[in-house]
Amino acid sequence: MKTFSLTIISPKGSAFNEAVISVSAPGTEGRFGVLAEHIPMVATLKAGVLKVCTAAQAEKFFALDSGVLEVQKSREVLVLLDNVWVSPDEQSAQSKAREFQAARN
């Protein structure tokens, strides 16, 4: 499968920088996915879970606060977040994302 470079950055530094197959993100207008060769775009993100399928076909989960996802012309994806938490599983990521959302309200 085709891959692309994904970089996730918060004010605390880089949380992830690897080749991936896909990304599923919680956009402010609804959940969306990105695959290799996606057209360039910018989307705002809300608190939720960012799901990543790595080149090794392992799933990784990140709880996030708000941020921005950019698919660049070079087909690299950059995610800039206010807060990010690397999670061992999807359920833990969902719980942490709810905490981020509650802190904003």
C-alpha positions, -999 to +999 in steps of 0.1 A: +000+000+000+011+036-006+023+056+023+028+092+032+046+111+059+026+122+090+040+146+116+021+155+147+033+185+167+021+202+198+037+231+219+055+203+239+072+190+207+068+163+182+045+135+192+048+114+160+068+114+127+064+083+106+052+069+073+016+059+075-011+044+053-041+064+065-053+090+090-088+094+104-094+128+121-122+146+140-128+177+119-149+205+131-172+198+101-172+160+107-148+130+108-127+126+076-099+104+063-067+110+045-049+084+022-017+087+001-020+111-028-048+131-012-052+165-027-038+194-007-061+208+019-064+224+054-089+214+080-096+225+115-098+198+142-119+195+173-113+174+205-114+138+196-094+108+186-069+108+157-065+072+144-034+063+124-026+031+104+012+030+102+032+016+073+037-016+094-001-018+095-003-011+133-030+012+146-020+041+168-044+064+186-039+100+197-063+120+219-063+156+208-076+190+218-081+214+189-058+220+160-052+220+123-044+193+098-027+202+065-022+179+035+007+196+017+015+195-020+044+172-013+017+147+000+031+151+035+005+156+063+012+180+092-010+181+123-006+210+147-024+206+180-029+225+212-027+193+232-020+157+222-018+125+242-004+093+228-028+065+238-023+028+242-058+021+228-088+037+212-109+036+244-083+054+265-079+080+237-117+087+237-116+091+275-087+116+273-104+135+244-135+139+266-113+154+293-098+179+267-133+188+256-146+193+292-116+215+300-126+238+271-162+242+283 
